[in-house]
Amino acid sequence: MRIVIKVGTSLIAPNGQIDANLLRGLVDQFDLSKNEYLIVTSGAIAAGMSGLGLRERPKGVEGMQACAAVGQSKLMHTYERLFFGKKVVAQLLLSSDDFTSPVRYHNLQNTLAELLSMDVVPIVNENDSVSVRELVGAFGDNDELSSLLATAVKADWLLLLTDVDGFYMPNGRKPKLVRVVRKLTPALEAQCNGKSTLGRGGMISKLRAAKLASEGGVHVAIVNGRHPHSIKLAMERKIGTYFPRRNG
């Protein structure tokens, strides 16, 4: 199977520091002998904040770009160490233009196909250090990027890993976890109003990303990445919120 794993800022750098132990636990769940994996990683800005000694996320675009440039190298160094002796990793920094320009999109698909054929694990992030549109929300903390990537490579699964158990609906005093979403409606979207402290996404961007990918023929799950067996159990539909693919 071909699996796209999106790891959010709330998991990678919950306090502005890269959580290498959590990432190691995720990588250890990969069945590298059977499946192909692509990782969409957030956290560059948060990691850059710690490298620059900043306690709060910069409000200006230039400050965020600087943090991303510093943090991206820290992220890749972490992934290279985690996959050492297992797989070669490759870095791809993408912008929305890579998906809207037919020529660039074709080139991207060719590059990804070649990397996967060479048994390489692509590590994908948005190009925050130079692309302003991504910083102001074009990709919604990489959620939309992961759905576009999953569609581009015709992935079997897209797993949106976050720090909650899935999508919850109000249910009196105790919100109820929605196990399956077959159609994203305005009423469901209206239940989402929160965003993470260091990231730009939130549940609304995950729901929309899940809708986009599932309509493109990809199985999608929103799942708590802190669960020790999150990847396996998500694909077995035992945890998280599942979005069935709409065709294929």
Secondary structure, DSSP 4 states (H G I P E B T S, - for coil): -EEEEEE-HHHH-TTSS--HHHHHHHHHT--TTT-EEEEEE--HHHHHHHHTT-SS--SSHHHHHHHHHHHHHHHHHHHHHHHTTT-EEEEEEE-THHHHSHHHHHHHHHHHHHHHHTTEEEEEEE-TTT-HHHHTTSSTTTHHHHHHHHHHTT-SEEEEEESSSSEEE--TTS-EEE-B-SS--HHHHTT-----SSSS--HHHHHHHHHHHHHTT-EEEEEETTSTTHHHHHHTTSSSEEE--S--
